[in-house]
């Protein structure tokens, strides 16, 4: 008697799906933060005043530092999200976690970039506004950015989880159909043998030769 096949995703398929997810993650990270860098560079050119006398090399370095720190923060937040099991949560418990983590990530982002730019690089403060006001504005802006990043990240995993549940549902339906077919075959085969032998017996009685 045949045993029913186990409902499981093949190891090769899991590996291919994981590789595809990693490639997509790298593309989205590089593309998203590359777009952020380009947007900030365009804004710095469009809204800079001639009397500011910004050094292009210094401006580019600042943008690279800001973008690199943001990319690293989001990259290393990803394994923490997996370890804490946030991908399996519903939207109600997830919303406060996203908001709180966005605030903390933005604070780390702002403190790190300001520390590197004005502490390590010794870039002079040329803005007429108070550093505290600029820092607060940067913190709020960064919080919005990280909220958007986390929303995109969790929406993708929600869609991926839905796809995997659909695949498992189809596998289960296929397994049930196969079990039904095996059951029908086990019922049909004895009747077929019995009918064949009964027909042979009848033919032997009528025409033994």
C-alpha positions as CSV (number, residue, x, y, z in Angstrom):
1,X,0.0,0.0,0.0
2,X,1.4,3.4,-1.0
3,X,2.0,6.0,1.7
4,X,0.7,9.5,1.2
5,X,3.3,12.1,0.2
6,X,4.3,14.6,2.9
7,X,3.3,18.1,2.3
8,X,6.6,20.0,2.3
9,X,8.4,22.5,0.2
10,X,11.5,20.9,-1.5
11,X,14.8,22.0,-0.1
12,X,16.0,23.2,-3.6
13,X,12.8,25.3,-3.9
14,X,13.4,26.9,-0.5
15,X,17.0,27.7,-1.5
16,X,15.9,29.3,-4.8
17,X,13.2,31.3,-3.1
18,X,15.7,32.5,-0.4
19,X,18.3,33.5,-3.1
20,X,15.6,35.4,-5.0
21,X,14.5,37.2,-1.8
22,X,18.1,38.2,-1.0
23,X,18.6,39.5,-4.5
24,X,15.4,41.5,-4.4
25,X,16.4,42.9,-0.9
26,X,19.8,44.1,-2.2
27,X,18.2,45.7,-5.3
28,X,15.6,47.5,-3.2
29,X,18.2,48.6,-0.6
30,X,20.7,49.9,-3.2
31,X,18.0,51.4,-5.4
32,X,16.1,53.1,-2.5
33,X,19.1,54.6,-0.8
34,X,20.6,55.5,-4.2
35,X,17.4,57.4,-5.0
36,X,17.6,59.1,-1.6
37,X,21.2,60.1,-2.3
38,X,20.4,61.5,-5.7
39,X,17.3,63.4,-4.4
40,X,19.4,65.0,-1.6
41,X,22.1,65.9,-4.1
42,X,19.6,67.6,-6.4
43,X,18.1,69.5,-3.5
44,X,21.5,70.7,-2.3
45,X,22.2,72.0,-5.8
46,X,18.8,73.6,-6.4
47,X,18.4,75.2,-3.0
48,X,22.0,76.3,-2.3
49,X,22.7,80.0,-2.4
50,X,25.8,81.5,-4.0
51,X,26.8,83.2,-0.8
52,X,26.9,79.9,1.1
53,X,30.1,78.8,-0.8
54,X,29.6,75.1,-0.3
55,X,32.5,72.9,-1.2
56,X,31.2,70.2,-3.6
57,X,33.6,67.6,-2.2
58,X,32.4,68.3,1.4
59,X,28.8,68.2,0.3
60,X,29.2,64.9,-1.5
61,X,31.0,63.5,1.6
62,X,28.2,64.5,3.9
63,X,25.6,63.0,1.6
64,X,27.6,59.7,1.4
65,X,27.9,59.6,5.2
66,X,24.2,60.2,5.7
67,X,23.2,57.6,3.1
68,X,25.7,55.0,4.3
69,X,24.6,55.3,7.9
70,X,20.9,55.0,6.9
71,X,21.6,51.9,4.8
72,X,23.6,50.2,7.6
73,X,20.9,50.9,10.1
74,X,18.1,49.4,8.0
75,X,20.3,46.5,7.0
76,X,21.1,45.5,10.6
77,X,17.5,46.2,11.8
78,X,16.4,43.3,9.5
79,X,17.9,40.4,11.5
80,X,16.5,42.0,14.7
81,X,13.0,42.0,13.2
82,X,13.4,38.3,12.3
83,X,14.7,37.5,15.8
84,X,11.9,39.3,17.6
85,X,9.2,37.5,15.4
86,X,7.6,40.7,14.1
87,X,7.0,39.2,10.7
88,X,4.4,36.9,12.1
89,X,2.5,39.7,13.9
90,X,-0.8,41.2,12.8
91,X,-1.1,44.9,12.0
92,X,-2.5,45.9,15.4
93,X,0.5,44.9,17.5
94,X,2.8,45.8,14.6
95,X,1.8,49.5,14.3
96,X,3.2,50.7,17.6
97,X,6.4,48.7,17.1
98,X,6.9,50.3,13.7
99,X,6.4,53.8,15.1
100,X,8.7,53.2,18.1
101,X,11.4,51.6,16.1
102,X,11.2,54.3,13.5
103,X,11.7,57.0,16.2
104,X,14.7,55.1,17.6
105,X,16.3,54.5,14.2
106,X,15.9,58.1,13.3
107,X,17.4,59.2,16.6
108,X,20.4,56.9,16.0
109,X,20.7,58.1,12.4
110,X,20.7,61.7,13.3
111,X,23.1,61.3,16.2
112,X,25.5,59.2,14.1
113,X,25.5,61.5,11.1
114,X,25.8,64.7,13.2
115,X,28.6,63.1,15.3
116,X,30.5,62.0,12.2
117,X,30.0,65.2,10.2
118,X,30.5,67.8,13.0
119,X,32.5,65.8,15.5
120,X,34.9,63.6,13.4
121,X,35.0,65.6,10.2
122,X,35.0,68.9,12.0
123,X,32.7,70.5,9.5
124,X,31.9,74.1,10.5
125,X,28.2,75.0,11.3
126,X,27.2,77.5,8.7
127,X,23.4,77.5,9.1
128,X,21.7,80.5,10.8
129,X,19.2,78.2,12.6
130,X,20.0,76.7,15.9
131,X,21.6,73.2,15.7
132,X,18.9,71.9,18.1
133,X,16.1,73.0,15.7
134,X,17.8,71.5,12.7
135,X,18.5,68.2,14.7
136,X,14.8,68.1,15.7
137,X,13.7,68.6,12.1
138,X,16.1,65.9,10.9
139,X,14.8,63.5,13.6
140,X,11.2,64.0,12.4
141,X,12.1,63.7,8.8
142,X,14.1,60.5,9.5
143,X,11.2,59.0,11.4
144,X,9.0,59.5,8.4
145,X,11.6,57.9,6.2
146,X,12.0,54.8,8.4
147,X,8.2,54.4,8.8
148,X,8.0,54.2,5.0
149,X,10.9,51.8,4.9
150,X,9.4,49.5,7.5
151,X,6.0,49.6,5.9
152,X,7.4,48.6,2.6
153,X,9.4,45.8,4.3
154,X,6.4,44.4,6.2
155,X,4.0,44.7,3.2
156,X,6.4,42.6,1.2
157,X,6.6,39.9,3.9
158,X,2.8,40.0,4.3
159,X,2.5,39.4,0.6
160,X,5.1,36.6,0.7
161,X,3.4,34.9,3.6
162,X,0.1,35.0,1.7
163,X,1.8,33.4,-1.3
164,X,3.4,30.7,0.8
165,X,0.0,29.9,2.4
166,X,-1.6,29.7,-1.0
167,X,1.1,27.3,-2.2
168,X,0.7,25.1,0.9
169,X,-3.1,25.1,0.3
170,X,-2.6,24.0,-3.3
171,X,-0.2,21.3,-2.2
172,X,-2.7,20.1,0.4
173,X,-5.5,20.0,-2.2
174,X,-3.2,18.1,-4.6
175,X,-2.3,15.6,-1.9
176,X,-6.0,15.1,-1.1
177,X,-6.8,14.5,-4.8
178,X,-3.9,12.0,-5.0
179,X,-5.2,10.1,-1.9
180,X,-8.7,10.0,-3.4
181,X,-7.3,8.6,-6.7
182,X,-5.3,5.9,-4.8
183,X,-8.4,5.0,-2.9
184,X,-10.4,4.6,-6.1
185,X,-7.7,2.5,-7.7
186,X,-7.6,0.2,-4.7
187,X,-11.4,-0.2,-5.0
188,X,-11.3,-0.7,-8.8
189,X,-8.4,-3.2,-9.1
190,X,-10.0,-6.1,-7.1
191,X,-13.2,-5.7,-9.0
192,X,-11.3,-5.7,-12.3
193,X,-9.5,-8.9,-11.4
194,X,-12.6,-10.6,-10.1
195,X,-14.6,-9.7,-13.3
196,X,-11.7,-10.8,-15.5
197,X,-11.5,-14.2,-13.7
198,X,-15.3,-14.6,-13.8
199,X,-15.3,-13.9,-17.6
200,X,-12.5,-16.5,-18.1
201,X,-14.4,-19.1,-16.1
202,X,-17.5,-18.5,-18.2
203,X,-15.6,-18.8,-21.4
204,X,-13.9,-22.0,-20.3
205,X,-17.3,-23.6,-19.5
206,X,-18.6,-22.6,-23.0
207,X,-15.5,-23.4,-25.0
208,X,-12.8,-25.3,-23.1
209,X,-10.5,-25.4,-26.2
